[in-house]
Each structure stands twice: as structure tokens, then as C-alpha cells.
């Protein structure tokens, strides 16, 4: 988000909840498949991830991490898919 005023961010959150329409708004920069995204600010701002405080930063680099395999049990009454092989 290029502009982080409270009213603007609130509109983006609502758009995200309504099916990713926030990606079409002016001031939203996204890069599907990007290997790296860099966020910079004029002054250091508090950063947290998963509730953990990570300090104050004026530059953050997001990079691709390890791939995760997510297993989900089948819904009740639905047969599981056959094993891959």
C-alpha cells in the first residue's frame, strides 16, 4: 500500500474481504509470483509477525521462503483422494 492513512487502509481491508477487489485500487502495489518485495518508509515503524514484535524498521524485504505442504482431512462424508504415486 503506497498510502497508509487509516481511512484508505480500512477501504483496502473491506475490499480484501470481498474477494480481492483491493488489488484493483490505486495505490496498491502487488506482484504475484514476485521473488522479492521491498517496503520502505520515511521513518522507522514498528513491525510484528504472528504477534511477535520485530523492532522498528524503515526498510523491509520480503522474500520467498520454503514451500509448505498443507494436509487437510477430508470433509465428513467425503472419501479421501487416492494416494499420489
N, C-alpha and C positions, 0 to 999 in steps of 0.2 A: 504494500500500500504506500503510495507516494505521499499521502497526506493523512496524518493520524489525529485529526480533530475528532472529538467524541461523537458528534452527530454523523460524521462521514463513516466512522468505523461501525456505528450502530446500523447504518444502512447496509454496509457490506455483510455484517453478521446475518441480518434478515435475508439478504439475497442468497447467502450460502445455505441457509436453512431451507430455502425454497427451490433448491435444485441447481446450484452452482451458477445462478444468473449474475452473481457478483463478479465473475470473471470478465463480463462484458462491460463493466462500468469503467469510466475514465479514472485514471489514477491507480488502477490495479495492474500490476505487472506480474505475469506468471510465465513459467516456462516448463511445459510438460516435457519430460524427458531430459531436462537440463541436468548436466553433471554437477553444476555449481551455481549457487545463488548467493550474491553478496548484498547485505543490507548495511547501509551506512546512515549515520545521523549527525546532526550538528554538535550534539553534546552526548556524553555517556548516559545511557538509560539502563535501568535495572533489567536483567534478563533472568528468566526462570524456565525450566523444562521439567515437566512432570512434578511440579510443586517444589522443585529444588532450586534455591537461589544460586545463580551462577555469576553474580557480581554485576558491575556496571560496565557497559561497553558502548563504543561509538561505531564499531565495525564488527559485523558477524558474518562468517562464511558458513553456509550450509552446503554440505557435500553429500554425495551418495554414500550410503552406509551398506552394511552387509544385508543380503537378502534374507528374508524370514519365510519359513514355511508355517502357515497357519492351518491348524487342523480344527475342524468343527464337527461335532457329532451330527448325524442326520436328524432331521425333524422327526418327531414321533409319528409313526405310521408310514414312514418313507424308508424304503430299502436303501442301504448304503451302496455307493457305486462299487463296481468290481475293482480289485487291486490293479494298479498300473504294473505293467510288466512287459 
